[in-house]
């Protein structure tokens, strides 16, 4: 029997330093919005996941 995880948040990317109330996942900090988008895109490719814009200065990387 094979067990797979269907949906899980793998990481967060944000420009909001000091907003580190997320636990259990890595949080990557970017200096600008452009850097945040680039980091989220690269992480999603590496992790074979999808980057979702939470529209509050945070992207989450989700494995579907």
N, C-alpha and C positions, 0 to 999 in steps of 0.2 A: 504494500500500500504506500502510495506517495502522498505526502502532505505538502500543500503549497499555501503560501500567504497571498490572498487575493488583492487586498487594498491596504496599503500601509504608507504612512508619511515617513520618508527616509531622511529628510533634511529641510531646513528653512534658510532662506537667504533674505537679508534685510539691510536697510540703511539706518535703522532705528537702534542705535547703540543704547544700552541701558534698559532695553526692553527684553531682557533675557529670562523671562519667566517661563520659557519653554523648557520642559525637562524630557529627557529620554531620546532626544534626537540632536544631531549636530546642528549648530546655528552658524552660518557664515555671514560675516559683516562686510558690506560694500560701502565705499565712500560716496558714490553717486548712484542715481537711478540707472544710468547706462551700464555701470559696472555690475549692478545687481542683476539686471536682465541678462547680461553676458554670463555671469556666474551661474545663474539658474539654468540657462540654456546648456552650458557645458556640463553641469552636474547631471541634468536630465539625460543627456546623451551617454555619459559615462555609466550611469546607474540603470540605463535602459528604462527610464521612467518618464513622467510628464511633469512639466513645471506649470503650476497654477498661480495666477496673480490674484492675491487676496484683496487687492485694491486699497491696501492700508500701509504700503511700504514694505510688504512682505510677500515673498514667493514661497510656496511649499513645493517640494519635490515628492510626487506620489507614485508609487508602484501600483499599477492597476492589474 
